[in-house]
């Protein structure tokens, strides 16, 4: 799918980065933490599409859902690092990508409030 929205491009980059890391998690987490992270990431992608398609008055609803999912993903990334499922370098990269998307999302939310 072709999508010119920058936050979509950044998020798909994060998605593929995280997906590769999630494949290396221990079996004990495959149907727990890994599934939760994947579901959250899928929700973000869906809500980016919804926010892009709805009228401006309804955008903020979807953007708030994305914001909540990003908060969960930050927590899950920290948990993964603390449990040593990901390396310090992977944690740093994943966190920086998530933070950049969060800043972009904040800008999008502010622009919706101004309208």
C-alpha positions, 0 to 999 in steps of 0.5 A: 500500500502506498501511503505518503504520511510520514508517521506511517512510514516511520511506524512501518520502519519501527514495525519491521524492526520490532518484528525481527526482534520479537522473533528472537524472544523466548518461547515462554513469551510467544503467546504472552508479551510478544502477542501483546506487542504485535497486537498493539502494533497492529492497532497503531497501524489500523488507527493511523489509517482511520485517523487519515480517513475520518473528518478532522472532528473525529481524528483526535479520537484515533490519535488518542488511541495511538498515543495510548498504544505507544505508551504500552509499547514503551512499557513493553520495550522497557520490560523486554530490556529488563528481562534481557530479551533485547540488547541495550543497543536494541532497546536504545534504537527501539526507544528512539524510534518510538519517541520520534513517532510520539513527537510526530503524533503530538504534532498531529494532535496539536494541529487537530486542536488548532482547527 
